[in-house]
Structure formats: C-alpha cells, structure tokens
Amino acid sequence: MVPDQPSPEFSADRHTIETPEQMTLDFTVAGIGSRFLAMSIDTSIQAGVAIVLFIILAVAGAFTALRAQATWIGALLVAGLFLLTFAYFAVFEILWNGQTPGKRMVGIRVVKDSGRPLTPPETIGRNLLRIVDQLPALYAVGIVVALCNAQNRRLGDFLAGSIVIREGSLAEIKPVWQASETPAAPSSPVIGVSSLSVDDLVLMDTFLNRRSDLAADVRARMADEILRKLSPKLSLPPQGEQSAESILETLAYQRRSTGAYS
C-alpha cells in the first residue's frame, strides 16, 4: 500500500515523491504562464456569467412590482458575485479532482505536494486565500509569491500544501521494474484504466518491482489479489491464457500512458 506521507523532493520544474516502498513519482510543475492562461480562461467564463446575471437582475429591477425589493436584489447581486468569484474555483476543483474549466483546457491540475488529491476543506481554504493573492489587482501578490519559490506556489498553495502540475506528468513517470518485453495490448481494450489512481499505479509498480524476490506461489497469489482489488474499477476482457501478473504489467503501462491524474 502507499504510505500517507511520502517524502517529496523539489527542483525548479519537477516535483519528485519518493515513497518508503522505494517508488518514485515525478511530476512536471506547471509554470506561471500556463497557470495565468488557465486563470484567463476561467476569468472569461466568470465574466460571461456575471454579465448574464447583471442582465437578469436589471430586467427584474425594471418591473415596478420588484422595485421595492431593490435592497434584496442588490444583496443577491453581491452574494452572487462573491460566489462566482470564489466558489467557482472551489466547486470545480472539488468535483473535477483539482481542475477548473480553464485548468482542464490548459492541461494542468492542483494536487497535494504528497501527490494526493486535495480534500474539500483544503480546496476551500486554498481558494479563499485568492482574496489576498489577487491584491491589489490581477493577482499581483500571487504572481510575486510564485516567482519567489521554485514550485510556483501562491499563498493559497502554501496554506493547502498544494502544487499545480501538468496533466501529462503521469505519462512521464518511468517504472522501476523491467518487463521482458513491452506488454502487448489485450485482445479487447481495457475500459476504465484512467479511473485507476496514482495509488493504484504505485501498488502495481511496487509488486512488479519486487516480484522476483517472492516465492512462485506467493507471487501468483499477490498478483491475483491486486488484480481482484482493481477489477471493480475496470472492464477487463476475458483473461484467457494471460496471467494476473501479465495483466498487471499491461494495466501499469496503459495507466501511465493516459497521462491523467485521478
């Protein structure tokens, strides 16, 4: 199993996590440029929604029967803009595992510096600090703070212990185990490989790396148990003559090639 607290190492554009199982996860840290582009896309979406909200409230205020409720309409407008500004990011990042529409289009994602997804409270706290990060305008504080650290973190990232990585980072993680040859694709495609988490990938790699040290019966039994654990997330083709170990090799290669984090 993957430990709760792997040991991270830092470099200018890489984030490496070395686990006690001697597994290494190496992520590419998103640059300020890609983060700013994602922010620009999200801001454009927010601006579009805000314009629609203004139009709806303006039309509502034009009706004589609603003019007496001007105070309430104004309060709703302020509340709506606040939620649009801050809840937008938190809600999307909770529902989409660290991505907003802008981040998804650019291909970046927010994760913990341990490689795990953020919890909802961490995501909310991270995004509430946008109030400070965006001061005095155009996220000036956030940009200055990001420029002053190797991982391009803003204040919200320091609070949540998060980093922003490139979505394709997982495809670049190299296995420490070696197969005799690149596993062949199964006769039918495996559906659901992208739903396997990084924890699942590390579990497979840990077994495949250490299998040669195991007795044959223990090795076969562990492979069967790991495959049984992962099967609910997958739609596997008929196993045929393929061993569980061979299927795990194929799954590890295919999961890494998706380049997605979940």
C-alpha positions in Angstrom: 0.0 0.0 0.0 1.0 3.6 -0.4 2.0 5.4 2.7 0.2 8.5 3.9 3.3 10.7 4.0 5.7 10.1 1.1 8.8 12.2 1.1 8.8 14.9 -1.6 11.8 16.4 -3.3 11.9 19.7 -5.2 13.6 21.1 -8.2 12.9 24.1 -10.4 10.4 22.4 -12.7 10.0 18.9 -11.3 8.3 17.6 -8.1 9.6 14.1 -7.1 7.9 12.0 -4.5 9.9 9.1 -3.1 7.9 6.6 -1.1 9.2 4.2 1.6 8.4 1.4 -0.9 11.3 3.0 -3.0 8.8 4.1 -5.6 9.4 7.4 -7.4 6.7 9.6 -8.8 8.0 12.5 -10.8 5.6 15.4 -11.8 6.2 18.4 -14.0 5.3 21.6 -12.1 3.0 23.9 -14.1 4.7 27.2 -15.0 3.3 30.7 -14.2 2.4 31.1 -17.9 0.2 28.1 -18.1 -1.4 29.0 -14.7 -2.1 32.5 -15.9 -3.6 31.2 -19.2 -5.9 28.9 -17.2 -6.8 31.8 -15.0 -7.6 34.0 -18.0 -10.0 31.3 -19.4 -11.7 30.9 -16.0 -12.0 34.7 -15.6 -13.6 34.9 -19.1 -16.2 32.3 -18.1 -16.8 34.2 -14.8 -17.2 37.5 -16.7 -19.7 35.9 -19.1 -21.8 34.5 -16.2 -21.6 37.9 -14.4 -22.9 39.7 -17.5 -25.8 37.3 -17.7 -26.5 37.8 -14.0 -26.5 41.6 -14.4 -28.9 41.4 -17.3 -31.3 39.2 -15.4 -31.3 41.4 -12.3 -31.6 44.6 -14.5 -34.6 43.2 -16.2 -36.1 42.1 -12.8 -35.5 45.6 -11.4 -37.3 47.2 -14.4 -40.6 45.7 -13.2 -42.5 48.1 -11.0 -43.5 45.3 -8.7 -39.9 44.5 -8.0 -38.5 48.0 -7.4 -39.5 47.8 -3.8 -37.2 44.9 -3.4 -34.2 46.8 -4.7 -32.2 46.2 -1.5 -32.8 42.4 -1.7 -31.9 42.4 -5.4 -28.6 44.3 -4.6 -27.8 41.8 -1.8 -28.4 38.9 -4.2 -26.1 40.5 -6.8 -23.3 41.0 -4.2 -23.7 37.4 -2.9 -23.8 36.0 -6.5 -20.7 37.9 -7.5 -18.8 36.6 -4.4 -19.8 33.0 -5.0 -18.9 33.4 -8.7 -15.5 34.8 -7.8 -14.5 32.3 -5.1 -16.9 29.3 -5.1 -16.4 28.8 -8.8 -12.8 27.6 -8.3 -13.5 25.6 -5.2 -16.6 23.8 -6.5 -14.9 22.8 -9.8 -11.7 21.7 -8.1 -13.7 19.5 -5.7 -15.9 18.0 -8.4 -13.1 17.7 -11.1 -10.2 16.5 -8.9 -8.2 19.7 -8.9 -9.3 21.2 -12.2 -11.4 24.1 -13.3 -12.6 24.5 -17.0 -9.5 26.7 -17.6 -7.1 24.2 -16.0 -8.7 21.4 -17.9 -8.3 23.2 -21.2 -4.6 24.1 -20.5 -3.9 20.6 -19.1 -2.9 21.4 -15.5 -4.2 20.2 -12.1 -3.9 21.0 -8.4 -2.7 18.2 -6.1 -1.2 17.9 -2.7 2.6 18.0 -2.6 2.4 14.3 -1.5 0.8 13.5 -4.9 -2.7 13.0 -3.5 -5.9 15.0 -4.3 -6.8 17.8 -2.0 -9.6 17.3 0.5 -12.7 19.6 0.1 -11.6 21.8 3.2 -8.1 22.2 1.8 -9.6 23.2 -1.6 -11.9 25.7 0.0 -9.1 27.2 2.2 -6.8 27.4 -0.8 -9.3 29.3 -2.9 -10.4 31.6 -0.1 -6.8 33.0 0.0 -7.4 34.3 -3.5 -8.8 37.3 -1.6 -5.2 38.1 -0.7 -3.5 36.6 -3.7 -5.4 38.8 -6.2 -4.4 42.1 -4.4 -4.0 44.8 -5.4 -5.1 43.7 -8.9 -4.5 40.9 -11.5 -3.2 38.6 -8.8 -0.2 40.7 -8.2 0.5 39.2 -4.8 0.1 35.7 -6.0 2.4 36.2 -9.0 5.1 37.8 -6.8 4.9 35.0 -4.3 5.0 32.4 -7.1 8.1 34.0 -8.6 9.9 33.7 -5.3 9.7 29.9 -4.9 10.8 27.0 -7.1 7.3 25.4 -7.2 5.4 28.5 -8.4 3.2 28.4 -5.4 0.9 31.2 -4.4 -0.2 31.9 -0.8 -3.2 29.6 -1.2 -0.9 26.7 -2.2 1.2 27.2 0.9 -1.9 27.1 3.1 -3.2 23.9 1.5 0.2 22.2 0.9 -0.6 22.0 -2.8 1.2 22.4 -6.1 -0.1 22.7 -9.7 1.2 20.1 -12.1 0.9 19.4 -15.8 -1.7 16.8 -16.5 0.7 14.8 -18.7 3.1 14.3 -15.8 1.9 10.8 -15.1 2.8 9.7 -18.6 6.4 10.6 -17.9 6.7 8.5 -14.7 9.0 5.7 -15.6 8.6 2.3 -13.9 11.4 1.0 -11.8 10.5 -2.6 -12.8 11.5 -4.1 -16.2 9.4 -6.5 -18.2 11.0 -8.9 -20.6 9.2 -7.0 -23.3 6.6 -4.3 -23.6 3.3 -5.9 -22.6 1.0 -6.5 -25.5 -2.4 -4.9 -25.5 -5.2 -7.3 -24.6 -7.4 -8.6 -27.4 -10.1 -6.3 -26.2 -9.5 -2.8 -24.8 -9.5 -2.4 -21.0 -12.2 0.1 -20.1 -11.7 2.3 -17.1 -7.9 2.3 -16.9 -7.9 6.1 -16.4 -10.0 5.6 -13.3 -7.1 3.9 -11.6 -5.5 6.3 -9.2 -1.8 7.1 -8.7 -2.0 4.9 -5.5 -3.2 2.0 -7.7 -0.3 2.6 -10.1 2.2 2.7 -7.3 0.7 -0.5 -5.9 1.2 -2.3 -9.2 4.7 -1.0 -9.7 5.7 -1.9 -6.2 4.6 -5.5 -6.8 6.2 -5.7 -10.2 9.4 -4.3 -8.9 9.7 -6.9 -6.1 8.1 -9.9 -7.6 11.4 -11.6 -8.3 12.1 -11.8 -4.6 8.8 -13.7 -3.9 8.2 -17.4 -3.9 6.2 -18.5 -7.0 3.0 -19.3 -5.1 3.2 -16.1 -3.1 3.9 -14.1 -6.3 0.9 -15.6 -8.1 -1.4 -15.1 -5.1 -0.4 -11.4 -4.7 -0.9 -10.7 -8.4 -4.4 -12.3 -8.2 -5.2 -10.3 -5.1 -4.1 -7.0 -6.6 -6.0 -7.6 -9.8 -9.1 -8.5 -7.8 -8.8 -5.3 -5.9 -8.6 -3.2 -9.1 -11.2 -5.1 -11.0 -14.2 -3.2 -9.7 -12.8 -0.1 -11.4 -12.3 -1.8 -14.8 -14.0 -3.7 -17.5 -11.5 -6.4 -18.3 -11.6 -8.6 -21.4 -11.7 -12.4 -20.9 -8.4 -13.3 -19.2 -7.7 -16.3 -21.5 -4.2 -17.6 -21.0 -2.9 -14.3 -19.6 -1.7 -14.5 -16.1 -2.8 -11.9 -13.5 0.8 -10.7 -13.4 0.9 -10.1 -17.2 -2.4 -8.2 -17.0 -0.9 -6.0 -14.2 2.0 -5.2 -16.5 -0.4 -4.2 -19.2 -2.5 -2.1 -16.8 0.6 -0.3 -15.5 1.7 0.7 -18.9 -1.7 1.7 -20.1 -2.4 3.7 -16.9 0.8 5.6 -17.2 0.2 6.3 -20.9 -3.1 8.1 -20.1 -1.1 11.0 -18.6 -4.1 11.7 -16.3 -4.2 12.1 -12.6 -7.2 11.0 -10.5 
